[in-house]
Amino acid sequence: MRLTALLTALLLPLVATGAVAQGQFSPVITVNDDAITGYELDQRQRLLTLFRTPGDVAQLAREQLIEETLKQEELDRRGVTLPPEALAGEVDAFAERGGLSTEQFLQVLNQGGVAPTTLEQFVRVGVTWRDYIRQRYGAQAQISDAEVERAANQQGSSADALEVLLTEIIIPAPPPRAAEANAIAERISQTRSQSAFEAAARQYSALPSRSNGGRLNWLPLSNYPPALQGLISSLAVGEVTAPIPIPNGVALFQSRGIREVKQPRAQPTSVDYATYAVGGDAAAAAAVALRVDTCDDLYGMAKGQPEGVLTRQTVSPAQIPQDVALQLARLDRNETSVGLARGNATLLVMMCGRTYGDAAADPEALRGQLQSQRLEGFANALLADLRAAATIRP
């Protein structure tokens, strides 16, 4: 009897541990006949957190894994695979873009609790899908000389450029307050009164501009994220955008005017910017901003602090997270904004510079840009079709 009791006491923890482990590998989402496990979801959240991805990483992880499963199902149907040596090369290149050797990068992953296979799957689907789209739609995505010339003429045209005069509101919307913030934003979006909108900015906005009712000066339309330029330019005076969801917040803009300017202003081809996570509120971040004159000064501020507190990158405007892009839109070189929060920290955003390319001087670069845009359109349409035809639970 004593032996039985002893064996039971010893085996129960093992049974419990095994049940937990089994639970981790149980399906939590099904996409058609394929399962996404709790382990995969947890691993993707860890990976996104390690990459300091803005927004709700739990929701982003879910959406990414669903989309990747749909992509992999399509790739399997078409018999498209990535050879092991090609995958190894892509992982090496991925690490190199972060300034690390593959061994160093895998150590960083290990410290964050991310298995190498998680990164490999992330890279494999992304690269294979990219190659598949090029192969499937490459002929349809060819850009003619006439199209290149027309696009170059549009970018290099002496036609007047647009500037907009806006009033802005960004309402914080962390998950516990998302429904409340969205309801407030929906109510504000119905107004056409400038005074009412400015009063709402003073009451609800998280941006420093709330002190003057959210009013901005004239800014080039090209400063704003490409996806929002059409929306903003179509506003009548007094009209307010529909609520624009951004990570942990919702944005609104009211038009106070739009004008053409005689000096043409080209679209920026890349933006050099930095973000610096400051412990504390916006006042603490503003105090840091007063101590830096250029983006290079931030390296001294971040010395000795954990990796990832400071990030600096040069990317195309379309690659900038929308909430960060909205901050950068009103900044000139070496200006800062402290209107964003990341967990318990305030994100100091600093504009380091914009690059304006000469499309007419490099027609092949423009051809590649136009072709990439066309391929992206085909890819998005195919993925939308796959999702519409899929059965996804829950």
Residue pairs with C-beta under 8 A, 6 or more apart in sequence:
23 38
24 37
24 38
24 39
24 42
25 37
25 38
25 39
26 37
26 38
27 35
27 36
27 37
28 36
28 37
28 38
28 41
29 35
29 36
29 41
29 62
29 65
29 66
29 392
29 393
29 394
30 36
30 391
30 392
30 393
31 66
31 69
31 70
31 73
31 390
31 391
31 392
32 73
32 390
32 391
32 392
34 69
34 72
34 73
36 65
36 66
36 69
40 65
40 118
41 61
41 62
41 65
43 114
43 115
43 118
44 61
44 64
44 65
44 118
44 122
45 57
45 58
45 61
46 112
46 113
46 114
46 118
47 109
47 112
47 114
47 118
47 119
47 122
48 57
48 60
48 61
48 64
49 57
49 112
50 108
50 109
50 112
50 114
52 308
52 311
53 60
54 247
54 248
54 321
54 323
54 324
54 342
55 247
55 248
55 321
56 175
56 247
56 248
66 387
66 392
67 383
67 387
68 121
68 122
68 125
70 383
70 386
70 387
70 390
71 125
71 129
71 383
71 386
72 125
73 386
74 132
74 382
74 386
75 81
75 125
75 128
75 129
75 132
78 132
80 128
80 131
80 132
80 135
81 128
82 90
82 124
82 127
82 128
82 131
86 127
87 120
87 123
87 124
87 127
90 123
90 124
90 127
91 102
91 119
91 120
91 123
92 102
94 105
94 119
94 123
95 101
95 102
95 104
95 105
95 106
98 105
100 108
106 116
106 119
109 115
109 116
109 118
109 119
129 379
133 375
133 378
133 379
133 382
134 141
134 375
136 378
137 374
137 375
137 378
137 379
138 375
140 374
140 378
141 371
141 374
141 375
141 378
142 371
143 367
143 370
143 371
143 374
147 370
148 363
148 366
148 367
148 370
149 363
151 359
151 366
151 370
152 359
152 360
152 363
152 366
153 360
155 266
155 267
155 359
155 360
155 366
156 266
156 358
156 359
156 360
157 264
158 264
159 264
160 260
160 261
160 262
160 264
161 220
161 221
161 222
161 260
161 261
161 263
161 264
161 265
162 220
162 221
162 233
162 258
162 259
162 260
162 261
163 218
163 219
163 220
163 221
163 258
163 259
163 260
163 261
164 218
164 219
164 221
164 224
164 232
164 233
164 255
164 257
164 258
165 216
165 217
165 218
165 219
165 255
165 256
165 257
165 258
165 259
166 216
166 219
166 232
166 253
166 254
166 255
166 256
167 194
167 197
167 198
167 201
167 213
167 214
167 215
167 216
167 253
167 254
167 256
168 201
168 205
168 207
168 209
168 214
168 216
168 251
168 252
168 253
168 326
169 185
169 188
169 197
169 200
169 201
169 204
169 205
169 207
169 210
169 214
169 251
169 252
169 253
170 205
170 206
170 207
170 246
170 249
170 250
170 251
170 252
170 323
170 326
170 339
171 181
171 184
171 185
171 204
171 205
171 206
171 249
171 250
171 251
171 252
172 181
172 206
172 248
172 249
172 341
173 181
173 182
173 245
173 248
173 249
173 250
174 248
181 249
181 250
182 243
182 250
184 204
185 243
185 250
185 252
186 243
188 197
188 200
188 204
188 240
188 252
189 240
189 241
189 242
189 243
189 252
190 240
191 197
191 200
191 240
192 238
192 239
192 240
193 238
194 238
194 254
194 256
197 213
197 214
197 240
197 252
197 254
198 213
198 214
198 215
199 213
201 207
201 209
201 210
201 213
201 214
202 210
202 211
202 213
202 214
205 214
206 249
206 282
206 339
206 340
206 341
207 214
207 337
207 339
208 282
208 286
208 337
208 338
208 339
209 215
209 216
209 339
215 256
216 330
217 330
218 257
218 259
219 329
219 330
220 261
220 265
221 229
221 232
221 233
221 258
222 229
222 265
222 266
222 267
222 268
223 268
223 328
223 329
223 330
224 232
224 325
224 326
224 329
225 317
225 318
225 320
225 322
225 325
225 326
225 329
226 317
226 318
227 318
227 322
228 244
228 322
231 241
232 241
232 253
232 255
233 258
235 241
235 253
235 254
235 255
235 258
236 255
237 255
237 256
237 257
238 254
238 255
238 256
239 254
239 255
240 252
240 253
240 254
241 251
241 252
241 253
241 254
243 250
243 251
243 252
244 250
244 251
244 252
244 253
244 322
246 322
246 323
246 326
247 321
247 322
247 323
248 323
248 341
249 323
249 340
251 323
251 326
266 356
266 357
266 358
267 317
267 356
268 317
268 354
268 355
268 356
269 316
269 355
269 356
269 357
270 314
270 315
270 316
270 317
270 354
270 355
270 357
271 314
271 315
271 316
271 317
271 320
271 328
271 351
271 353
271 354
271 355
272 295
272 312
272 313
272 314
272 351
272 352
272 353
272 354
272 355
273 295
273 312
273 313
273 320
273 324
273 328
273 349
273 350
273 351
273 352
274 295
274 298
274 310
274 311
274 312
274 349
274 350
274 352
275 310
275 311
275 312
275 324
275 347
275 348
275 349
275 350
276 288
276 298
276 301
276 302
276 309
276 310
276 347
276 348
276 350
277 308
277 309
277 310
277 342
277 345
277 346
277 347
277 348
278 284
278 285
278 288
278 338
278 345
278 346
278 347
278 348
279 344
279 345
280 345
280 346
281 346
282 338
282 339
282 346
284 346
285 338
285 346
285 347
285 348
286 338
288 301
288 348
289 336
289 338
289 348
289 350
291 297
291 301
292 298
292 301
292 336
292 350
293 334
294 334
294 352
295 312
295 334
295 350
295 352
298 310
298 312
298 350
299 310
301 310
302 309
302 310
312 352
314 352
314 355
317 325
320 328
323 340
324 340
324 347
324 349
327 337
327 339
327 340
327 349
328 337
328 349
328 351
330 337
331 337
331 349
331 350
331 351
332 351
333 351
333 352
333 353
333 354
334 350
334 351
334 352
335 350
335 351
336 348
336 349
336 350
336 351
337 348
337 349
337 350
338 346
338 347
338 348
338 349
339 349
340 346
340 347
340 349
341 347
357 365
359 365
359 366
